[in-house]
């Protein structure tokens, strides 16, 4: 039973839902790679897919516990969201570098 004074941070919930969408996209991408390859490569993609699915299930489980009233999970979710934001920033920075290199290469 949730505590009477327990308030859910819906911004936190929305951020986790966005992280679910990204993880789900990664699952679909790896599943496509798995279905188009054979032998050892397919096995490697299957292992990567299992890893993505596990991470998605873990995030959903933590969010479910938080929304169900377990305030103890709030710190875990905050840590998870911080990690997700850092990963997203790294990807965005890498994409910017790739675009800049591509621009330099095209102008030369």
C-alpha positions, 0 to 999 in steps of 0.5 A: 500500500502506498504511503498517503504522502507519497507523490509520484513525479510524473516528469520522472515517469515520462523520462523513463517512458522515453527511455523505453521507446529508445530501448524498444527501437534498439530491440527492433533494430537488433532483431532485424539484424538477427533475422537477416544474418546466419551462423555466428553473426546471428547468434551474436545478434541474438545475444545483443537482443537478449541484452536489450530485452533484459534492460527494457524489462529491468526499466519497466520493473523499476518504473512499475515499483515506483508507480506502485508506491515504493518510494525506495525506487525513486533514487534508482530511477533517478540514477537510471534516467541520469545514465540514459541522458548521458548515453543520449548526449554521447550519441548526439555528440558522436552524430555531430562529430560524424556530420562535421567530418562528413561536411569537411570531407565533402568540401575538400 
